Amino acid sequence: MQTFDLIVIGAGSGLNVSSAAAEKGMKVAVVEKGPMGGTCLNRGCIPSKIIIHSADVAEIIRNSKKFGINSRISSINFKKIISRASSIVDKDAREIENGINEDKNITLFKAESKFIAERTLKAGNEIIKGHKVIIAAGTRPSIPDVEGLEDVDYITSDEALRLRKMPKSMTILGGGYIAAELAHFYGALGTKISIVQRNRLLIPNEDEEISKKFTEIFGKKYNVITGYTAESVAKKKNKFVLTVKNSKSDKKIISDQLLVAAGRIPNTDILDVKKGNVEIDEKGFVKTNEYLETTAKSTWALGDIAGKFLFKHSANLEAEYVYYNAIENKRIKVDYAAMPHAIFSSPQVAGVGTKEQDLKEKKINYAKGTYQYIHSGMGIALQDNEGFVKILADRKTRKILGCHILGTDASTLIHEVIVAMKANLKVDAISDAVHVHPALSEVVQRAVNGIEW
């Protein structure tokens, strides 16, 4: 059995801790079966955004006529789009692995691992023990219990990012952010898209006003079937036949490809964390306290497997606190204030803070301001007729409670509000700041100016 000062399970944001610990001279083990870089680099945010940019370009070309430019797409080199993304992330993953192997203080165990006792793992054929352990092993696609699903060659987001041939038609099972982004990618390139969502709205975890508008927009582009549950699936003559049902009727959806995008589940079962005295919640995520400590001695968890926020930027934030708490032996509570998120679909969606329906449920006295993109100079230039900003503030303190944006560059526009919220500023900080005219960011300021106190 080999003993280490620190074992880090997972080579995503956990590497932020392992590399820093190694720099301090600690003897570190990194355990990761797959390519280095974690979900974000290999199967998530990086490759998806690379391919989605191609979809954005295709959409611009298709809409060019309304800007006085007659153009068309003569062909789609789908293989090149996918290969470009894959080659970039594969190169980065190899470079990360090379860096780990060159570090004399880090030993890489490139194997699946399981806990066999507290702070003790079997990694491949090796038994390793750590004085301290960081669990950062992420999540994987959740596969729903649908009759016949295990008998057909469906794909998840993992395979969708590396598919070698563009399908003529695709059914997407699920209506969250992964479904939204991949529907945009394939749909913009020309695949006929059907989306089956058991909820009445797509992206239901967003502010309800955003979800409603988004569902309306997607309903004009794609065959969106909400309020239906998948009952069974079969493969007939190389076609997927999905049967969906609600309380009133059932439907059959036929397509060339079936993408399952029904959320993600933590890898705690694969790790058998219970044998490491690590407790999990009812959804399988590792239970952690405000310091990201688990129920096991000298064991911390961060990232998706801890289930606080399933974002790369939140995992990086948690890695910073785990470093202080586990390596520097401090006890600092994680500050999740103003944690933002974005969906890189078309339209884009971004949000930070509390949703309006939650404010209503909690009976918080709030004020609201909204502003439509199309009423601004840049909104007119872009012809974004659907985009809007919604900002929520406390009536008494004038502090920002939340902001939700749907439309062009929402993922960028949200940052002005993030900074103001993180600094605990009043909405006046945004309204008083001089904004470049006619930059798109004016829509945020005007939403603030429109708050009905």
ABEGO torsion letter per residue (X at the ends): XBBBABBBBEABAAAAAAAAAAAAGBBBBBBBABBBGEAAAAABAAAAAAAAAAAAAAAAAAAAAAAGBBBBBABBBAAAAAAAAAAAAAAAAAAAAAAAAABAABBBBBBBBBBABBGBBBBEABBBBBABBBBAAEBBBBBBBBBGAAABBBBBAAAAAABABBBABBBBBEABAAAAAAAAAAAAAGBBBBBBBABABBGAABBAAAAAAAAAAAAAABBBBBGBBBABBBBBGGBBBBBBBBAABBBBBBBABBBBBAEBBBAAAAAGAAAAGBBBBAAGBBBBBAAGBBABBGBBBBEAAAGABBBAAAAAAAAAAAAAAAAAGBBBBBBABGBBBBBBBOBBBBBBEBBAAAAAAAGBBBBBBBBBAAABAAAAAAGBAABBBBBBBBAAAGBBABBBBBEBGAAAAAAAAAAAAAAGBBAAAAAABBBBOBBAAAAAAAAAAABBX
